[in-house]
Amino acid sequence: MTETANTVSAQIPSRSSRINAVWYRHFRVYIKNIFSNALPPFIEPLVFLAGIGLGLGIFIKEMDGIPYIQFLASGLLITTAMFTAAFEMSFSTYIRLMFDKVYDGMLGAPLTASDLMFGEILWCGTKGAIFTASVMLICLALGALPLGAILLAPLIGFLTGVMFAVLSLLVCTLVDNINNFNFYFSGFISPMFFFSGVVFPLSGLPAWLRPVAELIPLTHPVRLVRGLSRGLELIHLWDLTYTVVFIVAVGWLAIHRIGKRLID
């Protein structure tokens, strides 16, 4: 009996292999339509940079001590990671869960619900890093960003992708209709773009609103990336701590809730 159990155990892939298999599945699906999947999230921040950065750059020479085009570009590196992860882990996850029943088939393999979600979250982090790197390279080529520590921005993009993946997964467990995601994007994700230091510094907000901005998830990776180009300070340790704690706490709750939903 023990020998049989050992044989079965030996045939089950390691947890890292199971999580990697989920990641690879999403990678294969994604590259089948790589042009239509990758181009819009890549082009959108560049259009915003051209329209707002170059346009307002004529009137606003500096923002928070740096050229406005650089100020805006460093923020857009992170927003592209936020948007791609949020869409992937909300609409796409809900469709796989409720309509396509993809997870039902995947759970027929030697996968647990947590394996499945860890693979999804890792995929969102990967997309965040890739899109951050892509926009960063274009901005560097245009002279909108300085060389140096900014080259580490894809690491912050990865953390941003994971952060908004776990947040969007939690939202996914709370909605009972795919149209409810409109409230999430219109009421939270889109306003956050303007109140987290992407377009203008937090010092431009009313004093009563600044503590609220510190609670907004996007604020912290944006400030971390700016720190890479301007020099890291003590406050960036708070930003990194917030990001990691947010990922762990919200991720645990989201995976716990989606696990119950998958089993039910």
WOTA-V511768 format. One record per residue. RES is the residue in one letter. PHI is phi in whole degrees, -180 to 180 (none if undefined). PSI is psi in degrees with one decimal (NA if undefined). Layout:
((RES,PHI,PSI) (RES,PHI,PSI))
//
This chain:
((M,none,-45.7) (T,-63,-39.6) (E,-64,-39.5) (T,-65,-42.7) (A,-63,-39.2) (N,-66,-37.6) (T,-65,-44.5) (V,-64,-42.2) (S,-62,-38.0) (A,-68,-24.8) (Q,-83,-17.4) (I,-80,125.3) (P,-62,156.7) (S,-65,163.1) (R,-64,-39.8) (S,-62,-36.8) (S,-68,-38.3) (R,-67,-43.0) (I,-65,-41.5) (N,-64,-33.6) (A,-65,-39.6) (V,-65,-45.4) (W,-58,-45.2) (Y,-67,-34.8) (R,-60,-45.8) (H,-67,-37.2) (F,-61,-45.1) (R,-64,-42.1) (V,-65,-40.4) (Y,-66,-44.0) (I,-76,-10.1) (K,-63,-33.0) (N,-127,54.7) (I,-62,-36.9) (F,-66,-52.1) (S,-72,-27.5) (N,-77,-40.9) (A,-94,-29.9) (L,-66,-49.1) (P,-59,-48.0) (P,-64,-24.9) (F,-80,-40.4) (I,-75,-36.6) (E,-55,-51.0) (P,-66,-29.4) (L,-71,-37.6) (V,-65,-42.0) (F,-63,-41.4) (L,-62,-42.4) (A,-69,-45.4) (G,-70,-45.5) (I,-91,-47.7) (G,-64,-50.5) (L,-73,-35.9) (G,-68,-55.6) (L,-72,-22.0) (G,-60,-22.7) (I,-68,-34.3) (F,-100,-27.6) (I,-113,101.9) (K,-77,-39.5) (E,-135,152.4) (M,-140,120.0) (D,58,34.8) (G,89,1.6) (I,-132,159.6) (P,-54,139.6) (Y,-61,-36.6) (I,-63,-35.6) (Q,-72,-39.9) (F,-59,-48.2) (L,-69,-42.9) (A,-61,-41.2) (S,-65,-33.8) (G,-72,-38.1) (L,-68,-23.8) (L,-58,-35.8) (I,-88,-36.8) (T,-65,-32.0) (T,-66,-35.5) (A,-68,-39.2) (M,-63,-50.9) (F,-65,-43.4) (T,-67,-37.5) (A,-72,-39.9) (A,-65,-43.1) (F,-66,-43.5) (E,-62,-41.9) (M,-93,1.3) (S,-110,-78.3) (F,-61,-50.1) (S,-64,-43.8) (T,-64,-41.7) (Y,-64,-40.2) (I,-65,-43.9) (R,-64,-32.7) (L,-79,-47.4) (M,-101,-31.5) (F,-105,-54.7) (D,-80,-17.6) (K,56,35.4) (V,-63,-39.6) (Y,-68,-29.8) (D,-61,-43.8) (G,-69,-39.2) (M,-67,-34.5) (L,-74,-10.0) (G,-73,-18.8) (A,-83,171.4) (P,-73,66.7) (L,-127,143.0) (T,-97,166.9) (A,-62,-37.6) (S,-69,-36.8) (D,-57,-45.5) (L,-61,-47.4) (M,-73,-35.8) (F,-62,-39.5) (G,-64,-40.7) (E,-63,-46.2) (I,-64,-40.9) (L,-63,-38.2) (W,-64,-41.9) (C,-64,-39.9) (G,-63,-39.3) (T,-63,-44.6) (K,-63,-39.4) (G,-60,-43.0) (A,-67,-42.1) (I,-65,-46.3) (F,-70,-35.9) (T,-62,-44.6) (A,-64,-40.6) (S,-65,-47.9) (V,-66,-37.3) (M,-61,-44.1) (L,-64,-40.2) (I,-66,-43.1) (C,-64,-37.4) (L,-65,-41.2) (A,-65,-31.9) (L,-85,-5.4) (G,78,16.5) (A,-84,-12.5) (L,-135,148.7) (P,-85,149.9) (L,-70,167.8) (G,121,-136.7) (A,-65,-15.6) (I,-61,-19.8) (L,-65,-14.3) (L,-85,0.2) (A,-56,-36.7) (P,-58,-28.6) (L,-66,-41.1) (I,-68,-34.9) (G,-62,-37.7) (F,-63,-47.7) (L,-62,-37.8) (T,-65,-42.7) (G,-60,-42.4) (V,-67,-42.1) (M,-58,-48.8) (F,-81,-16.3) (A,-68,-48.0) (V,-68,-36.6) (L,-65,-45.0) (S,-68,-33.5) (L,-65,-41.3) (L,-61,-43.5) (V,-61,-38.4) (C,-60,-32.3) (T,-79,-11.8) (L,-99,-22.7) (V,-87,151.3) (D,-118,8.1) (N,-153,136.3) (I,-62,-26.9) (N,-69,-18.1) (N,-67,-17.8) (F,-65,-20.1) (N,-61,-35.2) (F,-66,-38.3) (Y,-64,-45.4) (F,-78,-43.6) (S,-75,-32.7) (G,-96,-15.1) (F,-131,-57.1) (I,-64,-51.1) (S,-66,-46.6) (P,-61,-33.2) (M,-61,-28.8) (F,-57,-34.3) (F,-98,-8.6) (F,-122,27.0) (S,-129,17.0) (G,86,15.7) (V,-78,-50.1) (V,-93,-33.9) (F,-146,156.3) (P,-69,156.4) (L,-63,-24.7) (S,-64,-17.3) (G,-82,-8.3) (L,-81,155.4) (P,-58,149.9) (A,-57,-37.0) (W,-72,-19.8) (L,-91,-17.7) (R,-64,-41.9) (P,-61,-32.5) (V,-66,-40.9) (A,-61,-31.5) (E,-70,-19.5) (L,-88,-13.4) (I,-76,128.5) (P,-58,-39.2) (L,-66,-27.6) (T,-53,-41.1) (H,-77,-46.1) (P,-67,-31.0) (V,-62,-45.8) (R,-68,-33.6) (L,-63,-44.3) (V,-66,-40.3) (R,-63,-34.1) (G,-64,-30.2) (L,-65,-33.4) (S,-92,-20.0) (R,-113,-14.6) (G,114,128.4) (L,-76,144.2) (E,-130,179.5) (L,-62,-33.9) (I,-64,-24.6) (H,-72,-21.7) (L,-67,-38.9) (W,-63,-42.0) (D,-62,-44.6) (L,-66,-41.1) (T,-63,-45.7) (Y,-57,-46.8) (T,-61,-46.9) (V,-67,-45.1) (V,-64,-40.5) (F,-61,-45.8) (I,-61,-46.0) (V,-67,-48.2) (A,-69,-51.4) (V,-70,-35.8) (G,-63,-42.9) (W,-61,-45.7) (L,-65,-42.5) (A,-65,-44.7) (I,-68,-37.1) (H,-62,-44.9) (R,-71,-42.6) (I,-70,-30.3) (G,-63,-42.5) (K,-65,-37.9) (R,-69,-39.1) (L,-67,-39.3) (I,-70,-40.4) (D,-66,NA))
//
